[in-house]
Amino acid sequence: MNRRTFLKIAGLSSFSLASGCSDPQKNLFSLVEHPDDMVTGQASWYATTCRECPAGCGVLARNREGRVVKLEGNPKHPVNRGALCMRGQAALQGVYHPARLRAPMLREGTRWRETSFAEAEALVKERIGNAAAQGPRRIRMLTETVGGTLMSLFRSTLHGWRSEKPVVFEPFAYESLRAANEIVFGIDGLFSYRMEEADVLVSFGADFLETWLSPVEYARKFKEMHAFSEKGKGVFFSVGAYQSLTCANADLWIGCHPGGEAAVALGLVREALEAGRGGHLRDFIRSTILQTAREYTPAHVTRVAGVEPERYQSLVRRLLAADRPLVLGTGSGDCGENALQTNVAANLLNFILDPDLRRIDFDRRYRVETAGRRSDIIAFFQKAKEERDEVLLLYQVNPVYHMPAEGAVNRAFARKGPFKVSFSAFMDETAEKADLVFPVQLPLESWDDYAGASGFISLQQPAMGSLTDAPCLGDLFLRLGAGNSDQPPDYRSYLAERHMRRGTISSEKRWLLALRDGGVEAPVTSRERSQLVPYKVMDDFHTLAEPNDGALVFAAAPSIRFFDGRGANRPWLAEIPDPITKVAWQTPVLVHPDTLRQNGLAQGDIVKLQSRQASLEAMIYEADSVRPNLLLMSIGQGHTAMGRYAEGEGQNPLKLLPSGADPRHGGAFFSIDPVTIHSAGLRRELAHTDGSRIQHGRKIALTLSTEELDAGRPVEREGLTMWDFPLTLPLPEGYDSHRDFYPPHEHAGYRWSMTVDLDRCIGCGACAAACYAENNLGVVGEQEIINGREMSWLRVERYHDPSAMEKIIFLPMLCQHCDNAPCESVCPVYAPHHNKEGLNNQIYNRCIGTRFCAQNCPYKVRRFNWYTWQWPKPLNLQLNPDVTVRSKGVMEKCSFCIQRIKDAHNTAKNENRPIADGEVIPACVQTCPTGALVFGNLMDPNSRVRNLAEDRRAYQVMGYLNTKPAVIYLKKVVQAV
Amino acid sequence: MQDPASIDPEGGISRNRWAILLTVATVLLTAGFLFFFYAYPHLKMGPEQPIPFSHRLHAGHKNIQCQFCHPYVGRSKHPGLPAVEKCLYCHNYIIANHLWIKKEHEYFNTRTPTPWKKVYYLPEHVLFNHQRHILKDLACQECHGKVEAQDRLAGERFKMGFCIGCHRERGANIGCWLACHS
């Protein structure tokens, strides 16, 4: 180095020293007035209701210093009992979304002008006043499913304007199921099912683990009947043209042609009647049903539906032998034109096999039944007239996205005449076509009530201060409708008064208790079921279409991640991969390998799909989980608006689907045929997170058959090979001088450990979402996932069985906190470090980023920060203040939620006692809908985790490496059916 | 190779005048920077606060308990700062018309949080739990110094050695995650 260079460097470094080491500007802001329920440094919890889908789970919102940082299920809530799905976890990202509108936007020609809330309110009032003065029915409203109180306010306000009650729009409105319920039971509604009591469950597409009616509730109930216990294990058959996540959890998938479900269901009806079941039915009913079902002999069913005869036979055998059978109909997005017949036949099956219908709770009805049929929605838009001075109010609905091909919708939005107001917090596709976008408070910020299922009214209270000046919609309606009648001053009083008036809440004290608990029980009104009218039932089968066995069918499936698309802008949901394909951010089209071969295509090719309606370009994902003549895409992405994280990500399969509604039940079409598939000549890399689809014979996700279980505990083997290596607990007694190089670790009172019951894991990914929320994990985006740089501390791995690719096993993989941790021994700076309670700590400030540890970790759970990940404001307000935000160049991984362990230590020390079993609940364990994860102290011989670790199903993933993992897995129990 | 005799020492200095000047300037700048950054006398007093609140007067002379203004110190990680209204509980009566108390009133009336300057500084990746330390009968002064003797708090940039030294001495938890980080 010459002198000149030295001086340059010396000069520069003194400047960088001067600029780099100054304190960041730090202020401590004191409050002006002190709220009673806030202690700095401690969380306040508010019970409220999740409104990410119509199920209405109860949540507890964790508020730290005035902002909500985490949502957890409310254990007292009858719907979800403490659990929450990934969409519920991600609700926070809606509140803190950077693209959330902070002020109303008024259209001026082709441009938007930001206006004030007062001005916007005055404008709405003026337009409504003018329209109402012109004549009746001039103010028309379309809303998402809302609670009883808000609906009554809507009705009375609209009534004051001489207009009709609002129409409820849900893209998944279960029209065919409701129609079938009316035909068979005489009630046009959606009942709940006592699935937990069943011993044999058959689903004709009902995706009850993902979106159907109330997924968290049914995930719990499903595992109550299906998880292995001493009492045995229920059997679940799934019939359909593709494997949804629900279907992947079935004991047997009975693949059929698209639309073939009805034939299978009718075949089962025939077999049941032929076997002499349904004796309680009157003879003429029996014979009428049999008349219709007679031709569905096993040979006929296997031919027209394309099912494998052995599988069909086993379904018939198990269903007829069942003590407590339950049959469910089609899914949220009905597949095919035979949906109504499938649902009717499913209802009939229940009626025949279960004379008292004990597993259907007719009194507990889902709120989503208030939604209008798709045909009603189309009629709503058809009424929009050019010449009329009318106002269209849209609340939390996005018909432009959901009904892209619908002429009535497009015409209504193209018309200048109606004044269209969208009460949306985001500039979505519908808001973009409105005249005024009026953002209102989101559910976590406002007062309301909502009963997802009758019997319990869940209350909603502001869990945080409002981030914007937007008003609560209830308050706005009270002000808009002022003068109609003498109404309470604000929506909170309106809500409380309504409940007091109706007697659901008797006093002010009860009101406070209900707010604390999350809701209040409400009496249900029982409705008498009508008698079955056989000719009415059987009429529907005249229109039964032949299942499609030739031409390519395209279907759009509801997505566990985005529901109908309303959650598409939550970055966690896009980042956490789809449970079946393990593809994040993108929307590939799933194609069967045979179809690919016939068309000369391969995974990753971009293809052009062409239907009568439109065409779409999508990437191919080779999938054994669809039938050869089905092309499948999931609904939710492909937004052309809605802002960051949604806009331009993925594809919208709804574009390809036909417009209109099925005349028999008024439902939408979620599939279309024929479609054509052509290569677009381009390829793209899939953003998938799985390294391989199969396990390559390694000891990763294991199963155990019921026969092996019946054979009793196997002989403990003591070898060093993959299958001989014994289960070795990460405790001093697991030390063996012949095997171990390092001395044993001594632990001080606690050795934290987790058990994962693979028999209970349904692969839903709620745990992964909870981890993102709790531990400030970075969102990396599509390109970095392709580069393999995702940051998930916990991922759910999906493995196919190479001998039968349709058999899928899920395995949540997280840091195993090994006793002999391979990461610890290779770090040059001792950044991974074994602490006295057995945790493998990653010391971020020691880490220099060599990545040796990640290289040496056999579980691939360590994540390197290739960049300093960004939380665009105000998403950063969601960050958990108890967890350090890592920056570029640092390795990180699961900490077993050390912040929660520390909190438990703190409480226990204050009370001068040891930590009790079950007191430490990491975020993933807390949210699991099926209770697959258990956490606790392995040194406590009575802890749940210790008992499970001694279960005969217990094993360690790749335990033969002698890592002595502290995450103990329980083998999935598989049964031959 | 140049003949050494031909080098004119005077000429050498004048030829290298700029380089020497730059060196001298760099040294002076660095020394000046280090002085102002670490040793400037004003720093000892701590930063100027939006309201010249005196800990010497309140905690020392008037002998008000620390916990009166920092109420959560025994039951939370953070000790808590007094809300503006809390100052006014007393100062509505005591020197209510003082210039600075009027400013406090202005904060209250305009609902502005007081932007106090932070003086005790811990890096972000350290999570200090006040409750644990207070319940171990540690006096506030053991870490914060003689607060009751200072008008304007000088504060402290805590370093890891300070924590570890004490934790070792008292046999307290020194697990990286279990004690301080997460």
Chai-1 contact restraints between the chains, C-beta under 6 A:
chainA,res_idxA,chainB,res_idxB,connection_type,confidence,min_distance_angstrom,max_distance_angstrom,comment,restraint_id
A,L7,B,L22,contact,1.0,0.0,6.0,A-B,restraint_1
A,A10,B,T26,contact,1.0,0.0,6.0,A-B,restraint_2
A,G11,B,T26,contact,1.0,0.0,6.0,A-B,restraint_3
A,S14,B,T30,contact,1.0,0.0,6.0,A-B,restraint_4
A,A18,B,F33,contact,1.0,0.0,6.0,A-B,restraint_5
A,K26,B,K118,contact,1.0,0.0,6.0,A-B,restraint_6
A,N27,B,P115,contact,1.0,0.0,6.0,A-B,restraint_7
A,L28,B,L81,contact,1.0,0.0,6.0,A-B,restraint_8
A,L28,B,W116,contact,1.0,0.0,6.0,A-B,restraint_9
A,L28,B,K118,contact,1.0,0.0,6.0,A-B,restraint_10
A,F29,B,P113,contact,1.0,0.0,6.0,A-B,restraint_11
A,F29,B,P115,contact,1.0,0.0,6.0,A-B,restraint_12
A,S30,B,L81,contact,1.0,0.0,6.0,A-B,restraint_13
A,S30,B,A83,contact,1.0,0.0,6.0,A-B,restraint_14
A,S30,B,P113,contact,1.0,0.0,6.0,A-B,restraint_15
A,S30,B,T114,contact,1.0,0.0,6.0,A-B,restraint_16
A,L31,B,A83,contact,1.0,0.0,6.0,A-B,restraint_17
A,V32,B,V84,contact,1.0,0.0,6.0,A-B,restraint_18
A,V32,B,R111,contact,1.0,0.0,6.0,A-B,restraint_19
A,E33,B,A83,contact,1.0,0.0,6.0,A-B,restraint_20
A,E33,B,E85,contact,1.0,0.0,6.0,A-B,restraint_21
A,H34,B,A83,contact,1.0,0.0,6.0,A-B,restraint_22
A,V39,B,Y72,contact,1.0,0.0,6.0,A-B,restraint_23
A,V39,B,S76,contact,1.0,0.0,6.0,A-B,restraint_24
A,T40,B,Y72,contact,1.0,0.0,6.0,A-B,restraint_25
A,T40,B,H78,contact,1.0,0.0,6.0,A-B,restraint_26
A,T40,B,G80,contact,1.0,0.0,6.0,A-B,restraint_27
A,G41,B,S76,contact,1.0,0.0,6.0,A-B,restraint_28
A,G41,B,K77,contact,1.0,0.0,6.0,A-B,restraint_29
A,G41,B,H78,contact,1.0,0.0,6.0,A-B,restraint_30
A,Q42,B,S76,contact,1.0,0.0,6.0,A-B,restraint_31
A,N835,B,G175,contact,1.0,0.0,6.0,A-B,restraint_32
A,N835,B,L178,contact,1.0,0.0,6.0,A-B,restraint_33
A,K836,B,G175,contact,1.0,0.0,6.0,A-B,restraint_34
A,N841,B,C176,contact,1.0,0.0,6.0,A-B,restraint_35
A,N841,B,W177,contact,1.0,0.0,6.0,A-B,restraint_36
A,I843,B,C176,contact,1.0,0.0,6.0,A-B,restraint_37
A,V883,B,S182,contact,1.0,0.0,6.0,A-B,restraint_38
A,T884,B,H125,contact,1.0,0.0,6.0,A-B,restraint_39
A,I898,B,W177,contact,1.0,0.0,6.0,A-B,restraint_40
A,I898,B,S182,contact,1.0,0.0,6.0,A-B,restraint_41
A,Q899,B,S182,contact,1.0,0.0,6.0,A-B,restraint_42
